[in-house]
Amino acid sequence: MVVAVDVVREVMAVVAVVVEVSVVAMMVDVLVVAMILVVAASAVAAVAVVLFEVLFDGCRCFCGL
């Protein structure tokens, strides 16, 4: 009976570690997705600025005119 209790404790410890690792992996995954969204938003904003400058400023800011 004592051996069975020890085995159950060991299994519970392993399960706890696996759960902690999976939670950390999910957090990292969420952070990576958030970073990708921020980079994509920055790229869209940069394109919008370039288009605005070309369309409304006559490219003076890029050409030095």
HELIX and SHEET records of a PDB file:
HELIX    1   1 VAL A    2  PHE A   56  1                                  55    
HELIX    2   2 ARG A   60  CYS A   63  1                                   4    
END                                                                             
